[in-house]
Amino acid sequence: MTIERNNSSLYSELARKPDLPALAERCNLMTEILISCNSLPQLQPICRCLDAYLGIVKQELAESMSDFYVVDLEEEAEKPKKREWLLEETEVKCDYCRALNHVLLVSHFDRDMLPHLTGLLHDITHDMGNDLVVSQQPQLVIHLPAQPGL
């Protein structure tokens, strides 16, 4: 069993397999809380929880997006030149978040660096979340007048 699976079993919401936008929102909320932390005892439980959520985000990205690729075609041959994952940058951001969270969880660092590390984690997590969350905009509905005889 991996560390992520061990941690994820501790959080009942993760057992229900939330979708990527919901996971991104939870990660954003946890980083909002981390920003207000100013001691290691406050930080560690949130980092452990965030580790579980980021592990599931990473897993879900790999599972749900593996069939979506951007394909560039060569003009002459009309065949695929390059196969690139659609959310490859999002996966990299997730890895950065996991690495920063790991540093916060297990490393000893200068206390003056805490706001900078949590701020950086917050910014990257929110940027990753923006990649995953589809904005909920109201749909435009056009009502046409009824035409007689149709």
Summary of the structure (lengths in Angstrom):
residues: 150
radius of gyration: 20.7
end to end distance: 64.4
largest distance: 78.7
contacts: 379
relative contact order: 0.15
helix: 62%
strand: 7%
